[in-house]
Amino acid sequence: MYQKLKQRLKLLDAPDIEQALASSKIGLEKESLRVSPEGGISQTPHPVALGSPLTHSQITTDFSEALAELVTPPCDSVTEVIQSLDDIQNFVYRNLDNEILWATSMPCVVSGETSIPLARYGSSNAAQMKTAYRRGLGLRYGRSMQVIAGVHFNYSFSDAFWQQYQQLLNNNENLQDFISDQYMGVVRNLLRYGWLVPYLFGASPAVCKSFLNGQRTILQEFNSNTYYEPYATSLRLGDIGYQNNKEDLAGIKACYDSLDAYVESMQCAISTPNSAYQEIGVKVNDEYQQLNANILQIENEYYSSVRPKQIVQGDEKPSAALKKRGVAYVELRSLDVNAFDPHGINSEQLYFLEVFMLFCLLQSSPELSKSEVDAIDENLLIVAHQGRKPGLDLRRGEEKISLQDWASELCDKMKAVASLLDRANYCENYFSSVKSQIASVFDPELTPSARMLAEMRENDEGFFHHAQRLSKHHYHYYKNHSLPEGKVRFFESLANDSLEKQKKIEAEDDISFDDYLENYFKGG
């Protein structure tokens, strides 16, 4: 099963290729709700001092005006990307008015759907499209689901690595085609083994009762204000989180066999009408309720724990960008916000994820059968809800295997990958990170989800009060942690430039929003 992994590791055992491996890029996207000190979702606009969320490259918003999204540039190392995220959050905190950033993936007190304001981006056509898309998400899935926060891990191997790796494999394809094929193999393996991420790093085993707004639930009661599951790792990825169940019922499932197959499946979904969404209506009383009544409004609506990505240019559709220029990087989306770290993620997690990415590249990655796709969904769901349950079995092929045995086997195979990355980066951090995760495999009480429930019991506090306490702790971390003046000026300049760019876009609009949307969906 791991023969190809061994062969490829042997091929990479050379100084030149190790040097190219050390040139990979890491980026992070971290979502955080702005909340009042009392714990309610902020009703105030995105602070002007942070710049325009439409055009700012590092500080924007996701579904809600209150859901900040902090985006690092691609960085050369784990240390650099953590520092970048630290600087961005520090600047955000400097410009919040009596608010805190919520420390967990699951939201604070949700006072009904109307308490969640849609994100606003200005008056331009591009801005109206973003808000109309979010209005559609709220009507299709409910607004509460859209304010669940996460951390996205973006990773790309260097051009030098791809050139050398292609030569080592004696591959004669066009280089970009080769790169895209390899990245799609990474994506398939990240899906196959992706249950490992919520097991190791899941940090949402409980939720405030207000999140479910009185709906019936299979979750157990922790106390008067909290639901939980005793062995849950990441309810964010479970049945109560944002999943594409409706798309599954409509027969739309992304195909990862190749880049062309993936693009085709996405384009099919954004062009196939859905009767339930047609009932909502598209333009009602002169306001767009959604961008269209198709299975997906746009590709980003398709929830997946991993995506192949290409940087879009202008108003280009993501699928068009992939079709034209191939895959540029992979986005892993299954990380909960780490409530125990003020950054929302720590360096040990990132070292392990780098090992995981390289392992998924080197390990054999055949196409996914229908049975394996079903197993992937089943494994992710059961780990989200019961991942720490003693003796838990998962599906591997047509057989059952215990989570502990499979996780131990995978981590054991990752040791050689970690050693390779340690040599390439002149450190011992990668092997150390794998050893730490092996400890969590054999002792589930070491995982963040178990730690969270243990602290809640120890402090006799429900989810809300636990998350609020951690949020305030992180608030004080940033209030006592100064940002160098040069960096303050840098972020102020980014904010001012973004506001000017927004004005320019608004001034240059010369067609109606109806025509703008029509042109967008015709393009690419």
N, C-alpha and C positions, 0 to 999 in steps of 0.2 A: 504493500500500500504506500510505502514511503520511499520506494526505490528511486523514483525520479528526483525527489528531494535530495537524497544522498549524492546522486550523480551531479546535480547542479551545484550543490555546495562545494564539491570537489573542483568543479570548473572555476568557481569564484575564488578559489584559494590562491590569489596572486595579488601583489601590491597595487598594480594599476587599477584593477577592478575594485579593490577595496577602497582606494582613494575616490573613485567615481561614486561608490556607494555612500561615502561620507558626505556627498554633495546633494543628497536628497533634500526636498523642501517640505516643511511642516507649516500648516496654518490652522487656526482655531476660529470657530464662530460660537460665541456663548450668548445664550438668551437669558435675560433677567427681568423679572417684573419689577417695575417701580411701585412701591407700596407706601402707604402712610405708616407712621410709627405704630398706630393702633392695629395695622394689619389689613386694611382694605386696599383694593386696587386703586391706584392713583387715577383721578379724574382730570388731572391737569395735562395740558399739551406737552409734547416732547420739548424739553427746554431749548430755547433759541440759541443759548450759549454753546450747545453741543453741535450746532450746525443743522444742515438740511438732511433729513433722513432719506430724501430722494437721491441725493448726489454724493453724500459723504461716503468715503471708502471704508471707514473703520467704525463709525457709530451710526447705526440706523435703527429701524424698528421692524418688528415682524408683524404678527396679526393685529395687535392692539397698539394704540398710541402709548400705552403703558408698558409694552413689552419691548424693552431695549434689546438690540442685537449688536454685540461687540465683535468686530472682525479684525483679526490680526492680518498683516501682510504675510506672504510666504516667507518663512524664516529658515535659517541654516541649521539650527540646532534646537534641542528641547529647552535649553537654558534661555536662548534668545526668544523663543515663542512665549514662554512663561513670563519673561520680562515685558514683552510687548503687550500681553493681555493685562498685566499688572499696571502698566502705564495708562492704558486706555480706561480701565476701571477707575483708576485714581483720578483721572481727569473728569470722568463722569461724576464721581462723588463730589468733586469740588464745585460742581454746578447743579447739584440737587438742592431743592429748597425744602428742608424738613421732611425728606423722604429717605427710604432705604431700598437697597436692591435685595429682593427675596432670595434666600440662599438655597432653595430646593427646586426640583423640577416641578413637583405638584404645587399648584397655586395656593395663595393665602385665602382668606375668607372671600367667597364669591357670592355677592348679593343679587343673584339672578343674572340672566343674559344681558339686561340693559345696563348692568354695572361695568360692562367690558366695552370701552370705547374703541371703535375701529381706528386703525392707523390712518393718518392724513398726510398727504405729501405735497400740498399746494394745489394750484388751479390748472396746471398743464394737463395735456392729454395723457402723458405717461403717469402723472400723479393720479388722475381719475381712474385709470386702468387698475392701478395697484389697490385703490380703495374699493372699487367695484368687485375685484377678485376676492378680496377679504369679506365683503358683504355676502358674496356667494358662498364662501366657506362656512360662514356663520349660519346661513339658512340651510345648508346641506347637512352639516354635522353638529351644529350647536357651537356657540361662541366659547363655552367653558373649555371644550376640547382644545381650542386653538391657543389657549394661554398656558398650556403645559410647556415648560422650558426644557431645553437640552443643550448639549455641547456637540458640535460637529467637528470631526477631525479630518482635515484635508491633507492628502499626502501625494507627492509626486517624486518619482525617481529622476535623476538628472539626465540630460541629453547624452552626456559622456557615458553614463552607465548603459543607456539603451544601445548606443552604437557598439560598445564592447560586448554587451550581452548577446546582441544579435549575431555578432561574429563567432562568439563561443558556441552558439547553438547551430552554426552553419546555416543560418536562415537567409534567404535571398529575396524576401519580399521587399516592397517599398517600405522604408523605415517607419513612416507614420502608421501604415497598416499593421506592421509588426507590433508597434507600441500599443495600438488600440486593441489588438488581439490579446496581448499579454495583460493589459489592464482589465479586459473583460474576464480573463481567467482569474485575476485577483478578486474581482467582484463576485464571481461564482463561489469562490472559496470563502470569502467573507460572509456570504449567505449561508454556506454549509456549516461553517464553524462559528457563526455569529452569535449563537446562544451563549458562548463563552463570555462575551462582553457584559451582558446583564448579570450573569452569575458573579463575575469578579468585581464589577464596578457599579451594578445597579444600586440606586440609593433612593428608591421610592416605594417602600413596602407598606406605606400608610398614606391616608388622604383625609383631608378635612371633610366632614359630612356635608358641608355646604356645597362642595364641588358637585355632588350628585343631585342636589336640589330636590330631595325627596323621592327620587327614583328608586325602584326596587333594586336590590343588589345581592350578589352572592358573597360579598365581602363580610367579614366578621366585625363585630363591634369591639373596639379597643377600649373606648370610654365614651362618655356622653357626646363628645364632639368629633370622634375619630373612627374611621373604618380602617381595617388592615387585613392582611393575610399572614398567618404566623411564619410561613416559609417564603413569602414573596421577596423578590429581588427588585423588580422594576414594574410597578403597576402602570407606569407611563407607557410601557410597551405591551401591556396586557389588554384585556377586553374593555377596560374603562378608558384606555388611551385612544389616540387618533389612529385608526386603522382604515384601510380601504375595503371594508366589508362590502359596501355597496358596489364597488367596482368588481369585486370577485363575483358577486351575484350576477352582475351584468356580463360576465364572461371575459372581462378585461384583466389580464395579468401580464406584467412586463416580461418580455422574453430576453434572457441573457445569453443565448447561444452565440451571438456575435453582435458587433456594434450595429450592423445593418438591421438585424432582427430586433434589437432593443429600440432603435429609432422608429422602425415601422410599427412596433406595438404601441409606442407613445403617440405617434401621429394618428393611429387608429383611434385611440382613446379620446384624443382632443377633437376628433371629427365625427364621432358616433353619437347621435342623439340618445337621450335617456328620458323616458316618459315621466318618471317621477320629478326630474328637474324641469321638464317642460311645464309641469303644473305650477311651479314656483313663478314662472314667467321670467323673461329676460329684462325688458324695459317696461316698467310699470309706473304709471303717473309721471312719465318723463325722467325716471331715475332707474339706472341699471341696478337690478337686484343681483345679477351675476353676469359674467362676460358672455356666456352662452348657456344652452341647456344640454350640453354634451356630457358624456361620462366624466371627462375631466375638462375643466375650463382651460387650463394650461398644464404643461407637463409637471410643474412643481407641486401640483395637487396630489400626485401619486405618491402615497406614503411608502417608503422603502427604507430599510435600515442602512442601505448603501446605494450610492449613485455613481455612475461614470460621469465625469464633468468636463466641459470645455468652457472657456471664458467667452461669454456672449459679447457681441459688439453692437452697440446702439440698441435698436429695437428687435434684434434678432431673437428668434425662438431658440430655446436650449437644444431641441432636437435638430434644428437646422445647423447650429454651431457644431454639434457633434458630427453631423453628416459631412460638413464641409472640411473640418479641420481635425477630426478624430478626437480621441480621449486625451486630455491634458493632465488630469489628476483624478483621484478617487476620493469621494466624500463618505466617511463613516458617520452615521447619524444616530447610532443607538446608545450613545453615552448620556447617562443622567448627569445633572449638575451634582458635583461632589460637594455636599453640604458641609463637609468637615474641613474644607480648604477655602480661604477667601477668594481664590482665583476661580473656583468651581471645577478645577482639575489640578492634578499635581504631576510632578516630573516623573515619578515612578510609573504612573499610568501611561504617560506618553512614551517612555522608553519601551514599555511592554507593547504598546500599539505599533511602534515602529518594527519591532520584532515580528509581530503578528502580520503586518503588511508584507514584509519580505518572505515570511513563511508561506503566505498565501500566493505569492508570485512563484516561488520555487516548487511548491507542492503541485502534483498533478491535478488538473482541473477540467475534467470532462464536462460535456453539456449536461444540463439538469433535466432529468426525466420528470414526468408528471408526478410520479410517486415520490421522487426526491423533493420536489417543490412542496408537496403536501407535508412531507416530513420536516422540512425547514420551518414552515409556518407553525406546525404542531410543536416542534422543539422550542422555538422562540416563545410561544405562548405559555407552555408549561413551565419553562424556566422563569419567565416573568412572574408567574403566580406561585410557583412551588419550588423554585430552584434550589433552596437549601434543605428540602425535605430529605431525611435519611433514606437511602436506597432508591432514590428517584431514577427511573429509567428514561432514556431518550431513544429515538429511532435513528439507526444508522443503516441505510439501505433497507433491506427487508428484515433486519434483525433488531432486537432490543439490546441496548448496552447501558450500563449505569453511567450517570453523569460523572461520577467521581472517576471511574475507570477511563472514560473517554477524555475528560479534561486532563487527567494525569498523563495519559498517552500523548496528547497534543503538546502539553507544556514540556514534556520530556524531549520531544522532537524539536521543539523550539530552542533548546539549549544550544545546539550547534549553530543555529541562526544567530542567536544572541552573542555567542563567542565571536562570530564573524564580524558583527557590528561593533563589538568592543575593540577588536583589532583595528578596524577601519577608523574608529574615532579615538583611539588611544585612551580607553577608559575601561571601567568594569561595570558601568551602570546597567547595561542591557542584560547581562547574565544575572546580576543582582535582582533586577525587576522580575525576571522569570522565576527565580527562586522564591521571591515573595509571593507570587501568585500561586506557585505550587503549595505553599503553606496554607493559602486560603482554600485551595481545593480540598485539602485533608482536614481543615478546620474551618467550616463555614462561618463560625462566630467571628472570624477575622474580617469578613466582608463588610462593606459599608452599610448594606441593608440590615444585617444583623446588629451592627454597632448602633444604628439608628434606633431600632426597637429596644435594644438593651438600655440605651440612655433614656428613652421615653419611660420605660418601666422604673428605672433607677430614680428618675426625677419626678415620677408620678405626673407626667405631662402628656397631653395628647399631641397629635401631629402639629397642629397650628402653633401651640406654645413652644414646642421644640424647635420648629423652623424659625419662629420669630426670635427666639433666643440666639440661635446661630446667626441669623441675619444681622442682629444688633452687634454681635461679636465681630462680624466682618466689617460692619459700619465703623466700629471703633478702630479696627486694624487700619482702614484707609484714612480715617481722620488723624491718626497718629503717625502716618507714613507719608512724608512729604514727597512732592513731585518736583524734580529739579526745574529751575526757571526756564532753561532752554527747552525742555519738553513741554512745559506749559505754553510757551510761545508757539511751538510747533503745532500743538493741537488747536490753539486759538486760530492759527493761520489756516489749518485744514477746515475748521468750522466756517470761517469767513469766506473762504474760497467756495465751499459747498453752497452757501447761501447765494453767492453771486452766480454760480452755475445754475441754480434753480431759477433765478430771475431770468437768466438768458434763455433757458428752455421755454419758460412761460412766454417770453417776448417773441420767440421764433415760431410758436405754434401758428399755423396758417390754415388749418383744416378743422372741421368739426370732430367731436369725439367719435361720432358714428363712423365717419370716414377713416379716422385713425384706427379704430378697432378692425374695420374691414381690411385695411391695408396690412395690419399686423398678422391677421390670420391667413391672408393670401401669401405673405412673404415666406420664402424658404420652404 
